[in-house]
Amino acid sequence: MNKNLQTAKYLIADYVSAALAWVIFFMFRKLTIENNQFNDINAVFADANLYKGIIFIPLFWLFVYWCSGEYAKVYKKSRLKELGQTLIVSIAGVIVIFFAFLLDDYVSTYKNYYFTFLILLLLHFTLTYLPRLILTTVTVHRVHSGKIGFPTLLIASDAKKALNLYKDISNQEISSGYKFVGYLTLEQKRLHPLDKKLDWLGTVQDLQSVIEQKKIEEIIVVLDSEHENEIYNIIFSVTDPNIEMFMPSDRKDLLTGSIKLSAIFSVPLIRISQNLMEPWEFALKRLFDILVALVAVIILIPFYILIAVIIKCTSKGGVLYAQERIGRYGKPFKMYKFRSMYVDAEKNGPMLSHGDDDPRITPFGRFMRKIRLDETPQFIHVLTGEMSMVGVRPERQYFIDQIVKIAPEYKLLQKIKPGMTSWGQVKFGYAETVEQMVERLKYDLLYLENMSFATDIKILLYTFLIIFQGRGK
């Protein structure tokens, strides 16, 4: 199974299809709609725009397909899903090409604009989807026949349930693509029923090394009721978004509709989503972060100078305050804010803010916090990629350790970048106790489950409204 070769097949097919669609469209347009300017085929081939399009138009399409995640999982494509995705991307791309290159072309009637748009769309979609359909169909048949398999790891604390699941998957007439390489346990204790079928590779503490050594692509987690909370540690330990994770279902899951089938013939499993957003949305989110942060930093430079002067004149100490916070995947980083507290405010250890009555906060600091001015230096962190405009509030390890004891699902939040604002901040505001931080957690988990670029925009709009109304908590 050569992923690079398979990806290359899709890349070549898409490039050739896009180039061929452009050539046919260009010839059709020049010889029919603009036939008063191009009287013969030689005039068409003499036009330099034809050759520019053959080079640059396919490159544009490859970029669009890459942003939409077309080349991320080339061996796990669904023919039906690819049909819809190719159509949507084709419509979006043709709109861009039409307005960028074709709108100012000479036409005898405006009806020709709609006609040319439709012709280009049909040509590009048809010539793109047919080769993809062939490639994907061949791959699907190879998976179903067992010629292609994805290295799969079983993590188990329930020996009987894990063994039954292994047998069910192994005895399928039509393969689902799972190729078991071994199993892990939660503790240094071997599950003897599985030993007859699979190699024991260690405990969950060895998960990352096993993933790297065995090139794991699929993980199936089978836990008993006593160890259900361990799922949060396991999910957090898997940092590769391309690894798919599953759990076996029960009757409750069937009744509540938790199971989303990705294949008709597979054993019913609950997919633990690793892809929080579509690849194109992640690309758009990052581009949006950079643009907004860059504009904000440029506009705020005069205000930064004014704020620095006021801070220096109203209280002793530096202008900026640096504090270690925990970022994505538990990686620490230094977060900078305008100093809103008196010097040595935490000389007795880490403390949470106590609202407007907190004696540690300076008068000007209280004003800054009300309209979030103290956090504006964080635009620099957004530019460097340590933070995003919208994410979850970055916390200190001291408080994270306390939260996890009460709510171990907090670790799931570290799958995404910290944000300058968050759903939890909008709905709840600043937390004054660990209990309030746990209460705010439900809103951030809702964001995690509903991440989208549209959701980010909505959260930002509500944030600006809160700042404008001075309702910051």
Summary of the structure (lengths in Angstrom):
residues: 473
radius of gyration: 27.8
end to end distance: 54.5
largest distance: 86.6
contacts: 1394
relative contact order: 0.06
helix: 58%
strand: 12%
